[in-house]
Amino acid sequence: MMGMGSALETLCGQAYGAGQVHMLGVYMQRSIIILLATCVILLPIYLFATPVLELLGQEIAIAKLAGRYTMLIILQVFSLAINFPTSKFLPAQSKVDVLAGIGFAALLVHALFLWLFIYTFGWGTTGAAIAFDLTSWLTAIAQLGYVVGWCKDGWKGLSWAAFNEIWAFVRLSIASAVMLCLEVWYMMSIILLVGHLNNAVIAVGSISICMNINGWENMLFIGINAAMSLRVSNELGQGHPRATKYSVYIAVLQCFLIGILCMVIVLLARNHLAIIFSSSKDMQEAVGGLAFLLGITMVLNSVQPVISGVAIGGGWQALVAYINLGCYYLFGLPLGYVLGYVAKMGTKGLWLGMIAGAALQTLVLLIILYKTNWSTEVEDTTERMRKWGGQDFETEKSTEGHLPIGVA
């Protein structure tokens, strides 16, 4: 759902940069329609979660509890069809502070609901699910309310134009979802793989702690990813190929330096990383032994989100999805399996293989960035805006005094 919603970053950013602010609301409505349909398609997974988990070998007691909880949060899933589009619509107009305020308020309200439903009323996991549903819908309603009430430039009311070119929008949304899912699932799959090693408790625990620490860094770069996608899409929409190029180069360099800093911190604190997670000395030693691999992963993950942001801003999601599939799943995972199981390197072997896949993906994307003709990207953006934004696009561009393609 988040991946499909990120297609809106491409179009809203480019439309805003091109001066087509009135189209942002249309694109948002189009995304909401698509995500609502996606929710309906995903319903069977939620309705039949228990038998699916049992089929995958999960313990019956856990499968039943998880299935019951999953059915209770179906309402929350539908809130995402509003939450994600509005959260892409607002940053395109630099209204990030609004999202931050709503998110902080939602955090406080959610904590209150959890305390009230779980501890005061004694509803257990049912109370947790109800709190999740309520907080998600309050967030979605707050964001949508702000869009409708205070974003008069981007929101012009409901429009039948939301159904125009909807299949092209669906293709872009699916490409965005595939790109994001392949990236996230790749690093998460290592936790499943180490579960089949000897001493699986220590192996799974140590890798989970490392992935958690890596996730803290990822939160920073997810924000940079969103900012980068908007910067690139805005510059392309305005017809500024040179500004796009140098903003990309500077962002990649800055994030690489941040990644180096994170790696140094991890290596210096390698013997103490697991203390806040576990009191087990064996677990702490296992995590310390993986610190070097965690540091390398952090460096790679500092550059990769920036490039993904560029891909979203430029509309390259389908290309990056194919690259992710080849580098991650045809190269990285098989190599990790060979090193981990065949070469008997265990957790380190599995992780080394996955690092190799991530390094190859980053290298390929860097080469693509270096060889990209940004003037051509501007032309492609102009054509996309002309096709999806209406025939008056060229008139708007000329009256607003934009430079011709290739001059900016």
Solvent accessible surface area in square Angstrom, and as a share of the most:
residue,aa,sasa,rsa
1,M,41,0.18
2,M,88,0.39
3,G,4,0.03
4,M,21,0.09
5,G,0,0.00
6,S,8,0.05
7,A,0,0.00
8,L,0,0.00
9,E,8,0.04
10,T,0,0.00
11,L,0,0.00
12,C,0,0.00
13,G,0,0.00
14,Q,0,0.00
15,A,0,0.00
16,Y,84,0.32
17,G,6,0.05
18,A,0,0.00
19,G,25,0.24
20,Q,0,0.00
21,V,36,0.21
22,H,62,0.28
23,M,16,0.07
24,L,0,0.00
25,G,2,0.02
26,V,15,0.09
27,Y,0,0.00
28,M,0,0.00
29,Q,16,0.07
30,R,2,0.01
31,S,2,0.01
32,I,27,0.13
33,I,53,0.27
34,I,11,0.05
35,L,1,0.01
36,L,73,0.36
37,A,53,0.41
38,T,19,0.11
39,C,1,0.00
40,V,87,0.50
41,I,128,0.65
42,L,50,0.25
43,L,45,0.22
44,P,69,0.43
45,I,105,0.53
46,Y,47,0.18
47,L,77,0.38
48,F,116,0.48
49,A,12,0.09
50,T,32,0.19
51,P,70,0.44
52,V,68,0.39
53,L,49,0.24
54,E,68,0.30
55,L,154,0.77
56,L,139,0.69
57,G,65,0.62
58,Q,74,0.33
59,E,115,0.52
60,I,106,0.54
61,A,76,0.59
62,I,87,0.44
63,A,0,0.00
64,K,109,0.46
65,L,80,0.40
66,A,34,0.26
67,G,3,0.03
68,R,134,0.49
69,Y,64,0.24
70,T,27,0.16
71,M,99,0.44
72,L,65,0.32
73,I,21,0.11
74,I,31,0.15
75,L,112,0.56
76,Q,18,0.08
77,V,7,0.04
78,F,48,0.20
79,S,0,0.00
80,L,32,0.16
81,A,0,0.00
82,I,27,0.14
83,N,26,0.13
84,F,37,0.15
85,P,0,0.00
86,T,0,0.00
87,S,24,0.15
88,K,29,0.12
89,F,0,0.00
90,L,0,0.00
91,P,23,0.14
92,A,3,0.02
93,Q,20,0.09
94,S,93,0.60
95,K,53,0.22
96,V,85,0.49
97,D,109,0.56
98,V,28,0.16
99,L,31,0.16
100,A,65,0.50
101,G,43,0.41
102,I,29,0.15
103,G,37,0.35
104,F,127,0.53
105,A,51,0.39
106,A,19,0.15
107,L,114,0.57
108,L,101,0.50
109,V,51,0.29
110,H,43,0.19
111,A,56,0.43
112,L,101,0.50
113,F,36,0.15
114,L,52,0.26
115,W,141,0.50
116,L,52,0.26
117,F,17,0.07
118,I,48,0.25
119,Y,166,0.63
120,T,72,0.42
121,F,96,0.40
122,G,57,0.55
123,W,114,0.40
124,G,34,0.33
125,T,67,0.39
126,T,53,0.31
127,G,0,0.00
128,A,21,0.17
129,A,0,0.00
130,I,55,0.28
131,A,0,0.00
132,F,72,0.30
133,D,13,0.07
134,L,74,0.37
135,T,13,0.08
136,S,11,0.07
137,W,73,0.26
138,L,89,0.44
139,T,18,0.11
140,A,0,0.00
141,I,103,0.53
142,A,43,0.33
143,Q,8,0.04
144,L,52,0.26
145,G,36,0.34
146,Y,51,0.20
147,V,0,0.00
148,V,62,0.36
149,G,33,0.32
150,W,173,0.61
151,C,4,0.02
152,K,128,0.54
153,D,96,0.50
154,G,0,0.00
155,W,32,0.11
156,K,135,0.57
157,G,24,0.23
158,L,157,0.78
159,S,41,0.26
160,W,210,0.74
161,A,31,0.24
162,A,1,0.01
163,F,105,0.44
164,N,87,0.45
165,E,69,0.31
166,I,34,0.17
167,W,182,0.64
168,A,12,0.10
169,F,0,0.00
170,V,25,0.15
171,R,155,0.57
172,L,23,0.11
173,S,2,0.01
174,I,89,0.45
175,A,15,0.12
176,S,0,0.00
177,A,16,0.13
178,V,63,0.36
179,M,3,0.01
180,L,43,0.21
181,C,40,0.24
182,L,23,0.12
183,E,23,0.10
184,V,73,0.42
185,W,154,0.54
186,Y,1,0.00
187,M,27,0.12
188,M,88,0.39
189,S,21,0.14
190,I,0,0.00
191,I,46,0.24
192,L,134,0.67
193,L,45,0.23
194,V,0,0.00
195,G,33,0.31
196,H,150,0.67
197,L,28,0.14
198,N,145,0.74
199,N,108,0.56
200,A,33,0.25
201,V,119,0.69
202,I,39,0.20
203,A,11,0.08
204,V,47,0.27
205,G,17,0.16
206,S,3,0.02
207,I,0,0.00
208,S,40,0.26
209,I,15,0.07
210,C,0,0.00
211,M,13,0.06
212,N,71,0.36
213,I,12,0.06
214,N,4,0.02
215,G,24,0.23
216,W,138,0.48
217,E,11,0.05
218,N,41,0.21
219,M,132,0.59
220,L,89,0.44
221,F,0,0.00
222,I,91,0.46
223,G,43,0.41
224,I,41,0.21
225,N,25,0.13
226,A,36,0.28
227,A,62,0.48
228,M,11,0.05
229,S,0,0.00
230,L,21,0.10
231,R,113,0.41
232,V,0,0.00
233,S,0,0.00
234,N,29,0.15
235,E,19,0.09
236,L,2,0.01
237,G,4,0.04
238,Q,59,0.26
239,G,3,0.03
240,H,57,0.25
241,P,10,0.06
242,R,170,0.62
243,A,38,0.30
244,T,0,0.00
245,K,71,0.30
246,Y,112,0.42
247,S,13,0.08
248,V,0,0.00
249,Y,74,0.28
250,I,97,0.49
251,A,14,0.11
252,V,23,0.13
253,L,107,0.53
254,Q,103,0.46
255,C,4,0.02
256,F,80,0.34
257,L,103,0.51
258,I,58,0.30
259,G,0,0.00
260,I,58,0.30
261,L,106,0.52
262,C,26,0.15
263,M,39,0.17
264,V,65,0.37
265,I,97,0.49
266,V,6,0.03
267,L,47,0.23
268,L,142,0.71
269,A,33,0.26
270,R,108,0.39
271,N,97,0.50
272,H,118,0.53
273,L,25,0.12
274,A,1,0.01
275,I,94,0.48
276,I,128,0.65
277,F,71,0.29
278,S,27,0.17
279,S,105,0.68
280,S,46,0.30
281,K,146,0.62
282,D,92,0.48
283,M,23,0.10
284,Q,26,0.11
285,E,129,0.58
286,A,27,0.21
287,V,0,0.00
288,G,14,0.13
289,G,38,0.36
290,L,7,0.03
291,A,0,0.00
292,F,120,0.50
293,L,11,0.06
294,L,0,0.00
295,G,0,0.00
296,I,46,0.23
297,T,5,0.03
298,M,9,0.04
299,V,20,0.11
300,L,28,0.14
301,N,18,0.09
302,S,0,0.00
303,V,10,0.06
304,Q,21,0.09
305,P,16,0.10
306,V,0,0.00
307,I,1,0.01
308,S,3,0.02
309,G,0,0.00
310,V,0,0.00
311,A,0,0.00
312,I,10,0.05
313,G,0,0.00
314,G,4,0.04
315,G,19,0.18
316,W,28,0.10
317,Q,0,0.00
318,A,53,0.41
319,L,82,0.41
320,V,1,0.00
321,A,10,0.08
322,Y,162,0.62
323,I,22,0.11
324,N,0,0.00
325,L,80,0.40
326,G,27,0.26
327,C,10,0.06
328,Y,8,0.03
329,Y,53,0.20
330,L,132,0.66
331,F,83,0.34
332,G,0,0.00
333,L,36,0.18
334,P,61,0.38
335,L,57,0.28
336,G,1,0.01
337,Y,115,0.44
338,V,71,0.41
339,L,42,0.21
340,G,2,0.02
341,Y,52,0.20
342,V,100,0.57
343,A,53,0.41
344,K,170,0.72
345,M,84,0.38
346,G,19,0.18
347,T,21,0.12
348,K,98,0.41
349,G,0,0.00
350,L,0,0.00
351,W,0,0.00
352,L,65,0.32
353,G,0,0.00
354,M,1,0.00
355,I,17,0.08
356,A,30,0.23
357,G,0,0.00
358,A,13,0.10
359,A,40,0.31
360,L,62,0.31
361,Q,0,0.00
362,T,10,0.06
363,L,99,0.49
364,V,45,0.26
365,L,3,0.02
366,L,66,0.33
367,I,80,0.41
368,I,44,0.22
369,L,4,0.02
370,Y,169,0.64
371,K,151,0.64
372,T,26,0.15
373,N,92,0.47
374,W,11,0.04
375,S,41,0.26
376,T,60,0.35
377,E,28,0.13
378,V,1,0.00
379,E,90,0.40
380,D,69,0.36
381,T,3,0.02
382,T,20,0.12
383,E,91,0.41
384,R,51,0.19
385,M,0,0.00
386,R,64,0.23
387,K,109,0.46
388,W,24,0.08
389,G,4,0.04
390,G,31,0.30
391,Q,156,0.69
392,D,68,0.35
393,F,1,0.01
394,E,99,0.44
395,T,83,0.48
396,E,33,0.15
397,K,27,0.11
398,S,81,0.52
399,T,104,0.60
400,E,88,0.40
401,G,60,0.58
402,H,54,0.24
403,L,100,0.50
404,P,88,0.56
405,I,63,0.32
406,G,47,0.46
407,V,93,0.54
408,A,32,0.25
